[in-house]
Amino acid sequence: MKKLKNYFYEFGLLLRSVPSVVTSIFVVAVVAMNLLANKSINIGVDWLALDTGIIVSWAVFLCMDVLTKHFGPRAATQISIFAIGVNLVLSLLFFVASKIGGDWGAYFDLLERMPNDGVDFTIVNEALDITFGGTWYVVLGSTVAFVASAVINNFLNFGIGKIFKRKPDGFAAYALRTYVSTAVGQFADNLIFALIVSHFFFGWSITQCLTCAVTGMLVELILEAAFSPLGFLVCKRWTKQGVGKEYLDFVNYKSLKIEK
């Protein structure tokens, strides 16, 4: 009971220590990433498949890399689990909303633009209800994939950082640890989701799952690389301003007690 109490105290301290802007961007990006994963991108090539979740997933990994660098992999993983928890709550609320009778704005928009086509536009309401209401396997797949990739990304990022004995806080060290961990983490995220959801429920082939994982990884890695200087500057500024000092002091003190 005491360990559980200490854990929640530490987690509460972490939530107070991480700048609210970063936490907000992280949570919103996680929710958007999982919602946008419902739409596949028409590539025009049978063996290649992607979903629109890639346009925001890089931001999730950028936030995790910044959090890992400044607060450590345990803290970054805790924030990741918090974000996926918020996503699960919102998924439940979306599901409830999808069961409430009514018309979406898109229904009236199509009705106004094509009033005499004789088409039953109520199908728009059904499609949007299914999209926002989600299905259990999409929620399950996205949750498992994200938690696994977060653990891989955060601890790999931290491990690579330990290699640099000289200038561990320089941009070269930051770039290598973020690029490698993002590549591996993104590949794992894309592949796990594709195997759990796309392969079994959408009929994707194993080849499509693998090419989706690789292609998505490359696209997201390019975006991550483009914004990595921003992440590096954020880390430098946090260190200079002493952001999260109370949490970091608490973690360091706890580590010293364990060593003794």
C-alpha positions in Angstrom: 0.0 0.0 0.0 2.9 2.3 0.8 4.6 1.6 -2.5 1.4 2.4 -4.3 1.0 5.6 -2.4 4.5 6.6 -3.2 4.0 5.8 -6.9 1.0 8.0 -7.2 2.8 10.8 -5.3 5.7 10.5 -7.7 3.4 10.5 -10.7 1.5 13.5 -9.4 4.8 15.3 -8.9 5.7 14.4 -12.5 2.4 15.8 -13.9 3.0 19.1 -12.0 6.6 19.2 -13.3 6.1 18.6 -17.0 5.1 21.9 -18.7 1.4 21.8 -19.5 1.9 22.7 -23.1 3.9 19.6 -23.8 1.5 17.4 -21.9 -1.4 18.9 -23.8 0.3 18.5 -27.2 1.2 14.9 -26.3 -2.3 13.8 -25.3 -4.0 15.6 -28.2 -1.5 14.0 -30.7 -2.1 10.5 -29.2 -5.9 10.9 -29.5 -5.6 12.3 -33.0 -3.2 9.6 -34.1 -5.5 6.8 -33.1 -8.6 8.5 -34.6 -6.8 9.2 -37.9 -5.6 5.6 -38.1 -9.2 4.8 -39.3 -8.4 6.4 -42.7 -6.1 4.6 -45.1 -4.1 6.6 -47.7 -4.7 5.7 -51.4 -1.2 5.1 -52.6 -2.2 3.4 -55.8 0.2 0.5 -55.2 -1.3 -2.9 -54.0 1.6 -3.9 -51.9 1.9 -0.6 -50.1 -0.5 0.7 -47.4 -0.5 3.7 -45.1 -3.0 5.4 -42.8 -3.3 9.1 -42.1 -2.2 8.7 -38.5 1.3 9.3 -39.7 0.7 13.0 -40.0 0.6 13.4 -36.2 2.4 10.4 -34.8 5.8 12.0 -35.3 4.8 14.7 -32.7 4.1 11.9 -30.2 7.5 10.5 -30.6 9.1 14.0 -30.5 7.4 14.6 -27.1 8.6 11.3 -25.8 12.1 12.0 -26.9 12.2 15.4 -25.1 10.6 13.9 -22.0 13.1 11.0 -21.9 16.1 13.3 -22.4 15.0 15.7 -19.5 13.0 13.5 -17.1 14.2 10.0 -17.9 12.6 6.9 -19.6 10.4 6.0 -16.6 8.8 9.4 -16.6 8.3 9.5 -20.4 6.6 6.1 -20.2 4.4 7.2 -17.4 3.2 10.2 -19.4 2.7 7.9 -22.4 0.5 5.6 -20.4 -1.4 8.6 -19.0 -2.0 9.8 -22.6 -3.3 6.4 -23.8 -5.5 6.3 -20.7 -7.0 9.6 -21.7 -7.5 8.2 -25.2 -9.3 5.1 -23.9 -11.7 7.4 -21.9 -12.4 9.5 -24.9 -12.9 6.4 -27.0 -15.6 5.3 -24.6 -17.2 8.8 -24.7 -17.0 8.7 -28.6 -18.7 5.3 -28.5 -21.5 6.6 -26.3 -21.9 9.6 -28.6 -22.1 7.3 -31.6 -25.1 5.5 -30.0 -27.0 8.7 -29.5 -29.5 9.4 -32.3 -29.0 12.4 -34.4 -27.5 13.8 -37.6 -23.9 14.9 -38.2 -23.0 18.2 -39.8 -21.8 16.3 -42.9 -25.3 14.9 -43.4 -26.8 18.4 -43.8 -23.8 19.6 -45.9 -24.4 16.8 -48.5 -28.1 17.3 -48.4 -27.7 21.0 -49.2 -25.2 20.4 -52.0 -27.0 17.5 -53.6 -30.7 17.7 -52.6 -32.2 16.1 -55.7 -30.0 13.1 -56.3 -32.3 10.7 -54.5 -29.4 9.4 -52.4 -30.0 8.3 -48.9 -27.5 10.4 -47.1 -28.3 8.9 -43.7 -25.5 6.5 -44.5 -23.1 9.4 -43.7 -24.4 9.4 -40.1 -23.8 5.6 -39.9 -20.2 6.0 -41.3 -19.3 8.7 -38.9 -20.8 6.9 -36.0 -18.7 3.9 -36.8 -15.6 6.0 -37.3 -15.9 7.9 -34.0 -17.5 5.0 -32.1 -14.7 2.8 -33.1 -14.5 -1.0 -32.8 -12.9 -3.0 -30.0 -10.1 -4.3 -32.2 -9.0 -0.9 -33.4 -8.9 0.4 -29.8 -7.1 -2.8 -28.6 -4.6 -2.7 -31.5 -3.7 1.0 -31.1 -3.4 0.6 -27.3 -1.1 -2.4 -27.4 1.0 -0.9 -30.3 1.5 2.4 -28.6 2.4 1.1 -25.1 4.9 -1.3 -26.6 6.4 1.3 -28.9 6.6 3.9 -26.1 8.5 1.5 -23.8 10.9 0.6 -26.7 11.4 4.2 -27.8 11.9 5.7 -24.3 14.3 3.1 -22.9 16.3 2.7 -26.2 16.6 6.5 -26.3 18.0 6.5 -22.8 20.3 3.6 -23.4 21.8 5.2 -26.5 22.3 8.4 -24.6 24.5 6.5 -22.1 27.0 5.7 -24.8 28.1 9.3 -25.1 30.7 10.0 -22.5 31.8 13.2 -24.1 29.2 15.9 -24.7 26.2 13.8 -23.7 24.1 16.9 -23.9 25.3 18.0 -27.4 23.1 17.9 -30.5 25.0 15.0 -32.0 24.1 12.8 -29.0 20.5 14.1 -29.0 20.1 13.5 -32.7 21.4 9.9 -32.7 19.4 8.8 -29.7 16.2 10.3 -31.1 16.6 9.2 -34.7 17.5 5.6 -33.7 14.8 5.2 -31.0 12.2 6.9 -33.2 13.0 4.6 -36.1 12.7 1.4 -34.0 9.8 2.6 -32.0 7.8 3.8 -35.0 8.5 0.5 -36.9 7.2 -1.4 -33.8 4.2 0.8 -33.5 3.2 0.5 -37.1 3.9 -3.2 -37.4 2.1 -4.2 -34.2 -1.0 -2.2 -35.1 -0.9 -3.6 -38.7 -0.6 -7.2 -37.6 -3.3 -6.9 -34.9 -5.8 -4.8 -36.8 -5.1 -4.4 -40.5 -4.0 -8.0 -41.2 -6.8 -9.8 -39.3 -9.7 -7.4 -39.8 -8.9 -5.3 -42.9 -7.4 -8.1 -45.0 -3.9 -6.7 -45.4 -1.2 -9.1 -46.4 1.9 -9.6 -44.4 3.8 -7.8 -47.1 1.5 -4.8 -46.8 1.9 -4.8 -43.0 5.7 -4.8 -43.4 5.8 -2.1 -46.1 3.4 0.0 -44.1 5.7 -0.3 -41.0 8.8 0.6 -43.0 7.3 3.4 -45.1 5.5 4.9 -42.1 8.7 4.7 -40.1 10.6 6.6 -42.9 8.0 9.3 -43.3 7.7 9.8 -39.5 11.5 9.7 -39.1 11.9 12.5 -41.7 9.4 14.6 -39.8 11.0 13.8 -36.5 14.4 14.8 -38.0 13.0 18.1 -39.3 11.7 19.1 -35.8 14.6 17.6 -33.8 16.4 20.9 -33.5 13.2 22.3 -31.8 13.2 19.4 -29.4 16.9 19.9 -28.6 16.3 23.6 -27.9 13.4 22.7 -25.6 15.7 20.4 -23.6 18.4 23.0 -23.4 15.9 25.6 -22.2 14.4 23.3 -19.6 17.8 22.5 -18.2 18.7 26.2 -18.1 15.5 27.1 -16.4 15.5 24.2 -14.0 12.2 22.8 -15.2 11.0 19.8 -13.1 13.7 20.3 -10.4 11.4 19.1 -7.6 10.6 15.9 -9.5 14.2 15.3 -10.5 15.5 15.9 -6.9 12.9 13.5 -5.6 13.9 10.8 -8.1 17.6 11.3 -7.4 17.0 11.1 -3.7 15.0 7.9 -4.0 17.8 6.4 -6.2 20.4 7.2 -3.5 18.2 5.6 -0.8 17.9 2.4 -2.9 21.7 2.3 -3.5 22.4 2.6 0.2 
